[in-house]
Amino acid sequence: GKTIKVMEHWYGIEGRLATDSVELQKVDDSSAKVVVKKSAPKTALVLTYTFNGNGALDVAAELDADESLPPMPRLGFTAGVSDAFAATRYYGKGPWENYCDRNAGAEVGLYERPTADMHYEYAFPQENGNRTETRWLELRGEQGAARITGAEPFSFSIWPWSAENIEAAKHPYELKNQGFYTLNIDHRHMGVGGTDSWSPKALPLEHYRIPSGRYSWSFRLEPAM
């Protein structure tokens, strides 16, 4: 749509980021960190993974995107996780999907539901299932559980499909379960927009956009009881 054309620079950026360096550093006798530096024209990204002896993984990111670049649709991490995580439990806004410009009707609370029910199937496949202002998230299964805690509130969504499948599909029957879940952990996520139908770019209101610039965020991934 119109918004995608405006933000086209950012779609597929992960594949265009060159890896400039990977450095392993000892923190102490029981922990170490890996620092990965990536870059693309007018864009620099530093990822730091700290492996702790207690089984926790701390993930930190620092992004420097030139302010001349277009606004970003989202800012965060995407990972594939096992479909053995049958339940999703979180403390944030819910229980239904919500976005930064569509969350006044959602309340911060403790919610739990089957992971298979965390998405929403629109008649025309599109971005869906987001939850905002999340403090922590747990994915639970019979063999164990994983907990993600943000250094500050974050947004997340979890789908049985890939983002590429959602983007390409024109009808629900074209969505194909991939055998695992796509988990999105977002520091920032742009608003839905749709305030009017005649805007030439159909962007969200300025307050709900993500302008290019400098950002840093982090979260912890660890086993849950």
C-alpha positions, 0 to 999 in steps of 0.5 A, spaced: 500 500 500 501 507 500 505 506 507 509 500 504 512 505 498 514 510 503 518 505 508 520 501 502 527 502 504 526 498 510 523 492 508 528 487 507 534 491 510 536 485 515 538 482 508 542 488 506 546 489 512 553 487 512 557 484 518 563 488 519 565 484 525 564 479 530 568 479 537 567 475 543 569 478 550 570 475 556 566 478 562 567 474 568 569 467 569 561 465 568 559 469 562 561 472 556 559 476 550 559 477 543 559 484 539 556 484 532 557 490 528 553 491 522 552 496 517 548 499 510 548 505 507 547 511 512 545 505 517 549 502 523 547 497 528 551 494 534 548 487 537 551 485 544 549 478 546 551 476 553 551 469 555 550 468 563 552 462 567 545 462 570 542 460 563 540 467 561 541 471 555 541 479 555 540 482 548 542 489 547 541 493 540 544 500 538 541 503 532 544 509 528 540 511 522 541 517 518 535 522 519 534 523 512 532 516 511 524 514 511 520 512 518 521 505 520 515 500 520 518 497 526 524 496 530 526 490 534 527 482 533 524 477 530 526 469 531 523 462 530 520 459 536 518 451 537 511 450 536 511 446 542 510 452 546 503 451 546 501 457 551 503 464 551 503 468 558 504 475 558 503 482 563 501 487 558 496 490 554 490 485 552 487 481 552 485 482 544 490 485 539 492 492 540 497 497 537 500 504 539 494 508 536 489 503 538 490 501 545 486 505 549 481 500 550 486 495 552 488 494 559 494 492 562 494 486 566 496 478 566 493 474 560 494 467 558 491 464 552 493 458 547 499 460 542 495 458 537 490 463 538 494 469 539 494 471 532 488 474 528 486 472 521 483 478 517 479 477 510 485 480 507 492 477 510 496 483 514 500 485 520 496 482 526 496 480 533 500 485 536 500 487 544 503 493 547 506 495 553 508 488 555 513 488 561 514 480 560 512 474 556 512 467 557 512 461 552 510 455 555 510 448 553 510 441 556 518 440 556 519 447 559 518 455 558 522 461 556 521 468 559 523 475 556 523 481 560 524 488 557 528 493 560 522 497 558 515 495 556 515 492 549 510 490 544 510 483 541 506 478 536 507 471 535 504 467 528 504 460 525 506 464 519 512 468 516 512 475 515 514 474 508 508 469 507 503 474 510 506 480 506 505 475 499 498 472 501 492 475 498 487 470 501 487 467 508 487 460 505 494 462 502 497 462 509 501 456 510 503 454 517 511 453 517 511 448 523 514 453 528 512 460 530 514 467 528 516 471 534 516 479 534 519 482 540 519 490 538 522 496 541 517 500 537 512 499 532 508 504 528 501 505 529 496 502 524 494 509 521 487 510 517 485 516 521 483 518 514 482 515 507 484 520 502 492 522 505 497 521 499 501 516 504 496 513 509 501 514 514 499 514 522 499 520 525 506 523 526 506 521 534 505 514 532 511 514 527 518 511 528 523 517 525 530 515 523 535 516 528 538 513 534 535 508 538 537 503 543 534 497 547 535 491 550 531 484 553 533 478 557 531 471 555 531 466 560 528 459 563 522 460 566 519 456 572 
